Amino acid sequence: MRSRFDLKIRDHLDRPERKRHYNELHFSEAASRYDFATRAMSLGRDGAWKRALVAALPELAAPRCLDLACGTGDIAFLLARRYPEGAILGLDLAEPMLAIARRRNRFPRVSFARGDLGATGLEAASFDLVTGSYAIRNAPELGAALDEIRRVLKPGGIAAFLDFSKPASPFWQRLQYRLLKNWCGLWGLLLHGNAEVHGYIAASLRAYPDRQELRGLLRRHGFACMAGRRFYGGLLEMLVVRKGLDPADEVRAC
C-alpha cells in the first residue's frame, strides 16, 4: 500500500535526484484524478492545447515518435491519430500514470514504458519527433533533458513542448506564482486533500528559465525555434524546435 504523499517541493529542487524522487511520488499520487484535474485547472482548455501541439508537427508518413512525461497518454493517442502509420512510445516516471495510459490504449502502434526524460536509455538518433506536455519544466536537470532529447532525435528531427511559461518581469512572475499556487493548490486540496499536489507548479516555475532564457538555452543545446504560440495571455506556451538547424534560421514568430 502506497504511503500518503507528504513531500514539499521546496525541499526537493536543490538536487536532481531529489527532484526526480519528488516527481515520481507526486505524479503517482496525482495519477488517479490527473485527467480531471488538468481539465479543471485549465478551465477545459487542456485538450485544445494538446491538439494544437500535435497539429503544429510536420507532415510525415510513418514517424517514430517519443512522448516524454506521457502521463495518462493524451499526447501519445493524438500522435497515433495524426500519424496512422507511425510508432509512438510514451515514457513516464510514475507507474500509476503508465497503468492508466495502458488501460486507455486502443492503438497497437502505441506503447508505454517507465523512464526518465533526462536519461531514456533509448537508441541515439532513433526518433523523428519528440513531444512533451508539462514535461521539461519537471526535468530534474533541464540541460541534461535537452541533451537527451537532442541525442535521441534524428538529424533535423522536431521536438514540441507545451508548458507553463515564465515572464521576464519580476512583477508578473510574482503574480503568476500567486495565481498558480492558489488555483492549482485548490484543486490539489479538493481532489487529494493536499494543496502540494498541483500547487507545486508555482514553485517549479521559480527554478525554470523565463521565455527568453528558455530560447537561449534551447539554442545552446542545438535547437532552433520553428514556431511558438501562447495560451491564456502567456500563462502557457507551445514551442516547436528543430535539431541541428542554424539559429539564424529561426522564424520570427519565435
C-alpha positions in Angstrom: 0.0 0.0 0.0 1.4 3.4 -1.0 2.0 5.8 1.8 0.4 9.3 1.8 2.2 11.9 -0.2 3.6 14.4 2.1 6.7 15.8 0.4 7.3 19.6 -0.2 8.8 20.7 -3.5 10.8 23.4 -1.8 12.9 20.6 -0.2 13.4 18.8 -3.5 14.6 21.4 -6.0 18.2 21.7 -5.0 19.4 18.3 -6.4 18.3 16.4 -9.5 17.9 13.1 -7.7 15.7 14.8 -5.1 13.5 16.4 -7.7 13.2 13.1 -9.7 12.1 11.4 -6.5 9.6 14.1 -5.8 8.2 14.0 -9.3 7.7 10.2 -9.2 5.8 10.3 -5.9 3.9 13.4 -6.8 2.6 12.1 -10.1 1.9 8.7 -8.6 -0.3 10.5 -6.1 -1.9 12.7 -8.8 -2.5 9.9 -11.4 -6.0 8.7 -10.4 -7.5 12.2 -10.9 -4.9 13.7 -13.2 -7.2 13.9 -16.3 -10.0 15.6 -14.4 -7.5 17.9 -12.7 -5.8 19.1 -15.9 -9.2 19.9 -17.4 -10.4 21.7 -14.3 -7.2 23.7 -13.8 -7.2 24.8 -17.5 -10.9 25.6 -17.4 -11.5 22.9 -20.1 -8.7 24.1 -22.4 -6.0 21.4 -21.8 -7.3 19.2 -24.6 -7.3 22.0 -27.1 -3.8 23.0 -26.2 -2.6 19.4 -26.7 -4.4 19.2 -30.0 -2.7 22.4 -31.1 0.7 20.9 -30.1 0.2 17.8 -32.3 -1.3 19.9 -35.1 1.9 22.0 -35.2 4.0 19.0 -36.1 5.1 18.4 -39.7 3.5 16.1 -42.1 5.4 12.7 -42.0 4.4 9.3 -43.4 5.5 7.0 -40.7 7.4 8.8 -38.0 8.9 7.3 -34.8 7.5 9.4 -32.0 8.6 9.7 -28.4 6.3 11.4 -25.9 8.1 12.4 -22.7 6.4 12.5 -19.3 3.4 11.0 -21.1 1.1 10.8 -18.1 -2.1 9.0 -18.9 -1.3 9.1 -22.7 -3.2 12.1 -24.1 -0.4 13.2 -26.5 0.5 9.6 -27.4 -3.0 8.9 -28.6 -3.2 12.2 -30.5 0.0 11.3 -32.2 -1.4 7.9 -33.2 -4.4 9.6 -34.8 -2.2 12.2 -36.6 0.2 9.6 -37.9 -1.7 6.3 -38.7 1.5 4.6 -39.9 3.7 6.0 -37.1 5.0 4.2 -34.0 4.6 6.0 -30.7 6.4 5.4 -27.4 5.2 7.1 -24.2 7.7 7.5 -21.4 6.9 8.4 -17.8 8.5 8.0 -14.3 5.2 7.2 -12.5 3.9 3.7 -12.8 0.3 4.7 -11.8 0.3 7.1 -14.8 1.5 4.4 -17.1 -1.1 1.9 -15.8 -3.9 4.3 -16.7 -2.3 5.0 -20.1 -2.1 1.3 -20.9 -5.7 0.7 -19.9 -6.8 3.6 -22.2 -4.6 2.4 -25.2 -6.6 1.2 -28.2 -3.7 1.6 -30.7 -1.4 -1.3 -31.4 1.3 1.1 -32.6 1.4 2.9 -29.2 3.4 1.5 -26.3 4.4 2.9 -22.9 7.4 2.4 -20.7 8.9 3.7 -17.5 11.8 6.1 -18.0 13.5 9.3 -17.1 13.3 12.1 -19.7 16.9 13.0 -18.8 18.3 9.5 -19.4 16.0 7.5 -21.5 18.4 4.7 -22.4 16.9 4.8 -25.9 19.0 4.4 -29.1 20.6 7.6 -30.4 19.1 9.3 -33.5 16.1 6.9 -33.4 13.1 9.3 -33.3 11.7 11.7 -35.9 9.6 13.5 -33.3 9.8 14.2 -29.5 6.9 15.7 -27.7 6.3 16.8 -24.1 3.4 18.4 -22.4 4.2 19.8 -18.9 7.4 17.8 -19.3 10.6 19.7 -19.5 9.7 22.1 -16.6 9.7 19.0 -14.4 13.1 17.7 -15.7 15.5 17.1 -12.8 18.1 18.8 -14.9 16.8 20.8 -17.8 20.1 21.0 -19.6 20.6 17.2 -19.4 17.0 16.6 -20.6 17.6 18.9 -23.7 20.8 17.0 -24.4 18.9 13.7 -24.2 16.2 14.9 -26.5 18.8 16.1 -29.0 20.6 12.7 -28.7 17.5 10.6 -29.5 16.3 12.8 -32.3 17.4 12.1 -35.8 19.2 14.9 -37.7 16.6 17.5 -38.5 14.2 16.0 -36.0 11.5 18.0 -34.4 10.7 18.5 -30.7 7.5 20.2 -29.5 6.8 21.3 -25.9 3.7 22.6 -24.1 4.3 24.0 -20.7 3.7 26.9 -18.3 5.6 30.0 -19.5 7.5 32.3 -17.1 7.5 36.0 -17.9 10.7 38.0 -17.5 9.2 40.8 -15.4 9.5 40.1 -11.6 6.1 41.7 -11.1 4.4 39.3 -13.5 6.4 36.4 -12.0 5.1 37.2 -8.5 1.5 37.5 -9.9 1.8 34.2 -11.8 3.2 32.5 -8.7 0.3 33.6 -6.5 -2.2 32.7 -9.2 -0.9 29.2 -9.8 -0.2 28.4 -6.1 -3.7 29.3 -5.1 -5.6 28.0 -8.1 -3.7 24.8 -8.7 -3.3 24.2 -5.0 -7.1 24.5 -4.5 -7.6 21.6 -6.9 -4.9 19.6 -5.1 -6.8 20.2 -1.9 -10.2 19.3 -3.4 -9.1 16.2 -5.2 -6.3 14.8 -2.9 -6.7 16.7 0.4 -3.2 18.2 -0.2 -2.5 21.6 -1.7 1.0 20.4 -2.6 -0.5 18.2 -5.3 -0.7 20.5 -8.4 0.2 23.5 -6.2 3.8 22.5 -6.8 3.5 24.0 -10.3 4.1 27.5 -8.9 7.3 26.5 -7.1 8.6 24.5 -10.1 8.4 27.7 -12.2 10.8 29.5 -9.8 13.6 27.3 -10.9 12.6 27.4 -14.6 14.0 29.9 -17.2 11.8 32.7 -18.4 10.7 32.8 -22.0 13.9 34.4 -23.5 16.2 32.4 -21.2 14.5 29.2 -22.4 15.0 30.1 -26.0 18.7 30.9 -25.3 19.0 27.5 -23.6 17.4 25.7 -26.5 19.9 27.3 -28.9 22.9 26.4 -26.7 21.7 22.8 -26.8 21.4 22.7 -30.6 17.8 23.6 -31.3 16.3 26.3 -33.4 12.8 27.6 -32.7 10.4 27.0 -35.6 7.1 28.0 -34.1 5.7 29.4 -30.9 2.2 30.1 -29.6 1.0 31.4 -26.2 -2.2 30.5 -24.4 -4.1 32.3 -21.7 -2.2 35.6 -22.2 1.1 33.8 -22.0 0.5 31.7 -18.9 1.3 28.7 -21.1 3.3 28.4 -24.3 3.9 25.9 -27.0 7.3 25.8 -28.7 8.3 23.7 -31.8 12.1 23.4 -32.3 14.3 21.6 -34.8 17.5 19.8 -34.1 20.6 21.0 -35.9 19.1 24.0 -37.7 21.2 27.2 -37.7 19.7 29.5 -35.1 19.9 32.3 -37.7 17.1 30.5 -39.5 14.7 30.7 -36.6 11.3 32.1 -37.6 10.2 35.5 -36.4 7.2 34.0 -34.6 9.6 32.6 -32.0 
